[in-house]
Amino acid sequence: MNVQFAFSNTPASPMPARDGLLQNLTALRQEWEAAAEGDNLLDVTASVGLMLLDVATKLGLTPDERAFFLGACLEQEASTLLADRQD
């Protein structure tokens, strides 16, 4: 499936502690740039689920917040993936 969003219909809302948020999301973008090895990030194909997990991690979400953010199905899959990586 190839679904692309530049903007969604969900309105953005201001967040407190925006500086820390911006720094963490910038670090995530820089990690993606390094992984893309100079390719245009708009042309990189990646797992949406893994990207959402990366965002949750960079935001420092608690386990409960992460579960809410990811939803039950993706949270379960992410938990299994993270457990497998620790083995």
C-alpha positions, 0 to 999 in steps of 0.5 A: 500500500502506498498512502501518502500524507503531507498534511492530515485533516487533524488540526495541530495544537500547540504543545508545551516544552516545544523546544525539547520536542523540536530537538528530539524530532530533529534528531529523528530526522537526522537519523533518517537522513543518515540512514538514507545515505543522501537519498531524498527523504521524500523518496525513502520507503519505510514502515509507518509502524516503525516510524510511529514507534520511533516518534513515540520513543523520541517523545519519551512517552510513558508505556501508557502514553505509547500504548494510547498513541500507537493503538492496541494492535501496533503496541502489541506488535511493537512490544513483541519486536522490542522484546525480540531485539533484546534477546 
